[in-house]
């Protein structure tokens, strides 16, 4: 069953679940939308934190700070998408 967690599947981190959700959505999303999608798809659930959106937002902003190695990019106020991957030329 696709999307269901099994005992052999490791639990995704919040940031990895966000990447998966954005990849599937193929459109910019807010942190709130990403958290809701992660929970709906059983990719990640908050371990009891009161502000998982704020935690995700901080993680994404930190990732964007990596410059060319960033996995995310900001598309507007509070909205993010995946950064385009640079392809290396084959020799």
N, C-alpha and C positions, 0 to 999 in steps of 0.2 A: 504494500500500500504506500504509494508515494506521499511524502509529506508527514507521515506518522513517525514518531520517534520509536526506536527499538532499543533494547538493552545494549546492543552492540554499537549503536550510533552515539558518538560523543555529542554532548550538548554544545551548541554554538555559543560563542561569546556575543554580547550585545552588538558589538561593531561588526562581527562577521555575519550575524543575522541581518543587520541593516544592509550590508552589501548584497546579500542574497535577495532581500525584498526589493531593493532598488533595481537589481538586475532583472527581476521578474516583471516589475512595474513598467520599466522602460520610460519613466517620466519622473520629473522632480517631485519630491514629497517632503512634507514637514516631518519633524521628529515625532510628533504625536501620531501622524498617519503611519509612520514606520513602526512605531511601538504597537499600534493596534494590529497592523498586518502581521508582525512577528508573532503576536499572541494568537491571532486567528489561525495561522499556519503551523502553530506549535513549534516554532523555531527557537523561541526564547520567551521566558516569562520573568518578570521582576522578582528577585528574591526577597521582596518585602520593602523595597525602597519607595519613598513617597513621591519622588519626582524622576521617574526613569527617563522622561523626555529631556529634562535638563542635563542628566548624565550623558545621554546620547549626544545632545547638542555639543556639550563640552568636548566629548571624544572626537566628534567630527571636526570641530574647529581646530583641535590639536592636530588632527591628521592633515587638514588643509595647510597647516603651518609647515609641513614637510616640503612644500614647494613642488618640484617636478616629480617627487615620489608619492605625492598625495593620491589617495584612492577616491576622494570625494571632491566635488566642487560646489560652490554656492551659486545658485541660479537666481536668487532673489531673497527678500527678507524671510529668513526662517525656512528656506526651501533648498534642498540639496539633491544632487544627482551624482552618478559615478563619473569620475574623471576619465577622459579618453585614454586608453592605453597606448603608449608609444611602441610602435613595432620597430624592432631592430632589423636593419638591412642584412640580408644573408650575403656571405662572401663566397 
